[in-house]
Amino acid sequence: MLKARLEQDAVFGRCLAVAEPVRRGDLVVEELPFAQGPKRDSGIVCLACYQFLQFGEDGDSLDRCEICDWPLCAACAIGSDVTDHSGECEVFANARVTFAGNVSDDGVCTQLDCITPLRVLLAKEADPERWDSQVEPMEHHEEERKEDADVWHADRVNIAQYLRGPCKLSSRFSEELIMQVVGILEVNAFEARTTRGFPLRCLYPYTGILAHNCVPNTSRSIYPSEGYKIRLRAMVDLTEGQPLHHSYTYTLDGTAQRQRHLKQGKYFHCTCERCQDPSELGTHFSSLKCGQCTEGYQVPRQPTDSDSSWPCSNCGASSSQAEVETLLQSLQSEVNKVQSLEMGAKRLEEAERLLRKYKSLLHPLHFIATGLRQLLIEMYGRVQGYEMVQLPEHQLERKVELCRQVLGVLNVFEPGLSRTRAMNLYEMHVPLVLLAKNGFIASRLGGGELRTRLVDAIDLLKECVEILECEDKSSQEGVLCGVASQALKQLLLSVEGLGSELN
């Protein structure tokens, strides 16, 4: 830890707070994972680089470790950097446990569910002091997890009993300890990506105990090129003693959706300011158009109540939670069908059609409408028939409008140094530059007006780069930072040249 201290809170339990005043962008926590490994319910992946491997129906494949026979891609099998796999390799080889290669109809290989828990257990033996002080106290919600009897039973059989039985580890690890580790991972682990973009999960003892808030004040970056080190930075200025918050759910979901996700995956109800505000901090991110009047919006009377009524703020007409959920399920089903379409003109046009259709049903900033806008932002300028250089001015203006609307929401829910904000800032600068240059070429803008508009785009790029410059250079965000930096240099040169001409 750097600028954070461990505290005991009556509501959040063990959590972190700012040890001294910090500025936006300051590093507050930095740590290496206690252990890392495949995600739960994954397919067959290489146990060193986590890329997906193809095995034959009989489980036969060349992609196996020569020592233990478990999945290892050809490159990792002949390479020297297989640190992640070395621990379980010795266990499996000594116990003569082979890899069956069985995959369920939905592509899951349950035999690999034991890998990451085993790595945590082996790390416990290697570093008992860190386990005792940092990992063992982490929440694992055993009683709540037992309520899902099927999952609990599957974990006991596929992980605890498998490790203690066939893997011959009963003298080293009790069933209670193994199930505790499974819970710690389920509740606290973070998803990471390798330098090649393959997913895995990592356990960070300090970062993992951050209190949740649906408006976070920290952002995290994981560096695969540095052993998956995590760095936590302040998104905004923070005062000494202020709790550090992170969001353990998707901030662009509505309140009911976030509450459901947190209850199912993290075993708690969120009572943050955003969740308790029916208007979600004035955004009306979950509000519906009233069907009885033209002016009002229906909002939940008790946002965190799963059976709340939804009265109209104008005429008082009310809908039940069940009616609201039925409507949203229907709309989300339509959105899912659009998202499943191949990336192309039809997908874009269908997303625009749904946005027009939902105007009579949803508040303009509703999370379903916002999700459609984000989808459109990513398609305008990229799909065939809508390439950036071919977009007419009204579609360039449309992309700018979409970016402004999404950024308006993000400025409330992810203020400051948000990667999602950075992506949208970059997306918005491109059509702004093209519109400015088109206007200048068509003599609608003079040199001074062109310069002003390019400076606006420069400001967007500067903030984009500021947000992304601390990302791992090999990550998607790090690559975008490089692209944005180059675009920024070119624009600065253009503006400098314009300034010389105008003078």
C-alpha positions, -999 to 999 in steps of 0.1 A, spaced: 0 0 0 11 36 -7 -13 63 4 -41 40 19 -46 26 54 -66 -3 66 -97 5 86 -126 -13 103 -159 2 93 -193 -6 110 -209 -11 76 -182 -23 52 -160 -42 77 -123 -42 66 -118 -15 41 -92 11 29 -92 48 35 -69 76 22 -39 80 46 -32 115 33 -47 140 9 -43 128 -27 -49 145 -61 -67 131 -90 -44 106 -107 -23 99 -76 -13 62 -69 -30 50 -37 -25 13 -38 -1 -10 -56 3 -48 -51 11 -80 -69 -15 -108 -69 -13 -135 -42 -22 -159 -70 -37 -160 -104 -53 -186 -127 -81 -195 -151 -115 -180 -146 -142 -202 -132 -163 -221 -157 -137 -216 -185 -131 -237 -215 -99 -256 -219 -71 -230 -217 -33 -232 -216 -23 -231 -179 6 -207 -186 -7 -182 -211 -45 -188 -208 -52 -190 -245 -81 -212 -255 -70 -247 -267 -88 -271 -290 -90 -307 -278 -104 -336 -298 -136 -353 -287 -115 -381 -271 -95 -355 -252 -65 -361 -274 -43 -332 -283 -7 -322 -287 -13 -292 -264 -2 -308 -232 25 -305 -206 51 -332 -211 55 -336 -173 19 -337 -160 -1 -341 -192 -24 -311 -184 -32 -283 -209 -2 -263 -221 1 -248 -255 31 -257 -277 48 -224 -272 46 -226 -234 55 -263 -234 89 -255 -250 94 -221 -233 110 -214 -200 84 -190 -185 57 -214 -172 58 -201 -136 20 -201 -132 18 -238 -141 49 -251 -122 31 -256 -88 2 -277 -99 24 -295 -124 43 -311 -95 11 -320 -77 -5 -336 -107 27 -354 -118 33 -368 -82 -3 -379 -79 -4 -392 -115 -36 -374 -122 -43 -370 -159 -63 -344 -177 -95 -359 -192 -103 -330 -215 -141 -333 -210 -161 -302 -220 -198 -297 -213 -223 -286 -240 -218 -250 -230 -181 -252 -234 -171 -255 -197 -143 -277 -185 -151 -283 -148 -118 -302 -143 -100 -268 -146 -121 -252 -118 -95 -266 -93 -65 -248 -107 -68 -213 -93 -79 -225 -58 -50 -249 -58 -26 -220 -67 -39 -200 -38 -34 -230 -15 2 -234 -28 8 -197 -23 -4 -201 13 23 -227 19 49 -205 2 40 -173 20 21 -182 52 27 -147 67 10 -129 38 -18 -155 39 -24 -149 77 -23 -111 75 -39 -104 42 -58 -133 26 -73 -154 55 -93 -124 68 -110 -118 34 -147 -123 31 -158 -157 18 -196 -157 27 -198 -194 34 -233 -195 47 -247 -174 18 -229 -196 -7 -244 -228 9 -278 -214 0 -271 -223 -36 -269 -260 -29 -261 -271 -65 -231 -248 -68 -219 -256 -33 -221 -293 -40 -203 -289 -74 -175 -270 -57 -171 -297 -30 -169 -325 -55 -150 -308 -84 -126 -288 -63 -123 -298 -26 -128 -336 -29 -109 -338 -62 -78 -321 -46 -80 -341 -14 -88 -374 -32 -72 -380 -67 -47 -353 -62 -36 -367 -28 -36 -334 -9 -58 -344 21 -28 -343 45 -20 -307 34 -54 -290 30 -87 -296 48 -120 -295 30 -130 -264 50 -99 -246 40 -104 -254 3 -140 -242 4 -129 -211 22 -104 -204 -7 -131 -210 -33 -153 -184 -15 -125 -159 -12 -119 -162 -50 -156 -160 -59 -162 -129 -38 -129 -110 -42 -110 -120 -74 -106 -95 -103 -106 -104 -140 -74 -95 -158 -61 -99 -194 -28 -112 -206 -7 -91 -230 -25 -110 -258 -59 -103 -244 -68 -137 -228 -88 -135 -196 -78 -149 -162 -85 -140 -126 -62 -126 -99 -65 -123 -62 -54 -90 -47 -57 -90 -8 -57 -52 -3 -74 -41 -35 -100 -68 -30 -113 -54 3 -121 -19 -11 -156 -8 -2 -181 -8 -31 -199 23 -44 -219 28 -76 -200 60 -81 -164 49 -75 -136 73 -66 -107 50 -77 -98 33 -110 -77 1 -112 -52 -9 -139 -36 -43 -141 -2 -47 -158 3 -81 -173 38 -71 -184 47 -67 -146 34 -99 -133 -2 -87 -132 6 -59 -107 -24 -38 -99 -23 -1 -94 -52 18 -79 -54 56 -87 -77 83 -74 -102 93 -100 -108 126 -83 -92 146 -55 -96 129 -21 -92 142 15 -74 124 43 -95 97 59 -120 95 29 -129 59 22 -116 44 -11 -144 31 -32 -145 9 -63 -175 -4 -83 -179 -42 -83 -207 -40 -108 -212 -23 -142 -218 14 -135 -239 17 -167 -266 -7 -154 -297 5 -136 -302 3 -99 -322 -29 -99 -297 -46 -122 -268 -35 -101 -284 -46 -69 -292 -81 -84 -256 -85 -96 -241 -75 -62 -265 -98 -43 -258 -128 -65 -220 -123 -68 -209 -103 -38 -237 -112 -13 -246 -77 -2 -271 -49 -9 -257 -16 -19 -270 15 0 -249 41 -17 -263 76 -25 -270 67 -61 -288 35 -52 -311 53 -27 -319 81 -51 -349 73 -73 -336 96 -100 -300 81 -98 -284 114 -90 -306 133 -114 -298 112 -145 -331 93 -145 -310 63 -155 -338 38 -147 -368 61 -152 -397 52 -175 -420 74 -196 -454 76 -180 -481 59 -201 -509 81 -187 -494 116 -192 -470 132 -216 -448 151 -191 -440 126 -163 -416 98 -156 -421 68 -134 -394 62 -108 -392 36 -81 -406 48 -47 -380 27 -29 -352 20 -54 -335 -8 -33 -368 -26 -27 -373 -55 -50 -410 -50 -49 -412 -12 -51 -441 7 -68 -432 31 -97 -454 62 -94 -453 90 -120 -437 122 -108 -463 142 -126 -497 125 -125 -492 98 -99 -501 69 -121 -482 39 -108 -468 6 -122 -457 -24 -102 -422 -38 -101 -434 -68 -119 -448 -47 -147 -416 -27 -150 -395 -59 -151 -417 -74 -178 -413 -43 -199 -375 -41 -194 -371 -78 -202 -389 -74 -235 -368 -44 -244 -336 -61 -234 -345 -91 -255 -348 -68 -285 -315 -52 -277 -298 -86 -273 -310 -96 -308 -294 -65 -323 -262 -71 -304 -260 -107 -317 -261 -94 -353 -229 -94 -373 -210 -61 -371 -223 -42 -401 -248 -17 -415 -279 -37 -404 -267 -39 -368 -262 -1 -368 -295 7 -384 -314 -17 -361 -298 0 -330 -310 34 -343 -345 20 -349 -347 7 -313 -336 41 -300 -364 58 -319 -389 32 -308 -379 35 -271 -384 73 -270 -420 68 -260 -411 42 -233 -379 53 -216 -363 85 -202 -338 97 -228 -309 88 -205 -323 54 -195 -296 27 -192 -310 7 -221 -310 38 -243 -275 47 -231 -263 11 -239 -276 15 -275 -258 48 -278 -226 33 -267 -231 5 -293 -237 31 -320 -206 51 -310 -185 21 -316 -201 14 -350 -203 48 -366 -170 52 -386 -162 15 -385 -188 -7 -402 -191 -11 -439 -212 17 -454 -206 39 -424 -168 43 -426 -156 76 -410 -143 92 -442 -176 85 -459 -200 98 -432 -220 128 -443 -220 157 -420 -254 148 -404 -240 114 -393 -207 130 -381 -229 153 -360 -249 123 -349 -218 106 -335 -208 137 -317 -243 139 -302 -242 103 -291 -208 108 -274 -220 139 -256 -251 121 -242 -230 91 -230 -203 114 -215 -231 133 -197 -240 101 -178 -203 91 -173 -195 125 -158 -220 116 -130 -213 79 -125 -175 78 -133 -162 113 -127 -126 121 -134 -101 95 -146 -125 69 -161 -113 47 -189 -148 46 -204 -148 84 -204 -114 83 -221 -127 60 -249 -156 83 -255 -135 114 -255 -114 98 -282 -144 88 -302 -158 123 -301 -127 141 -312 -126 124 -346 -160 137 -360 -154 171 -344 -121 174 -364 -137 162 -397 -167 186 -392 -143 215 -386 -122 207 -416 -152 202 -439 -166 235 -427 -133 252 -435 -130 236 -470 -166 246 -478 -159 282 -466 -185 281 -439 -157 285 -413 -129 310 -413 -94 302 -401 -100 315 -366 -132 294 -362 -114 263 -375 -86 269 -350 -111 272 -321 -128 239 -330 -95 221 -334 -85 234 -299 -117 219 -286 -107 185 -301 -72 190 -286 -87 194 -251 -106 161 -255 -74 143 -266 -54 158 -238 -78 145 -212 -80 111 -230 -42 108 -228 -41 120 -192 -65 92 -183 -48 64 -203 -11 73 -200 -7 51 -169 -21 20 -185 0 -10 -195 14 -2 -229 4 -36 -242 -33 -33 -231 -61 -21 -253 -62 12 -234 -24 15 -236 -25 11 -273 -53 37 -276 -32 61 -255 -4 58 -281 -29 65 -310 -44 94 -291 -10 108 -284 0 108 -320 -34 124 -330 -28 150 -304 7 159 -318 -7 162 -353 -35 185 -342 -11 206 -322 10 210 -353 -21 219 -373 -32 246 -348 4 259 -346 4 263 -384 -30 280 -384 -18 304 -358 12 313 -380 -11 319 -410 -36 340 -390 -8 362 -377 
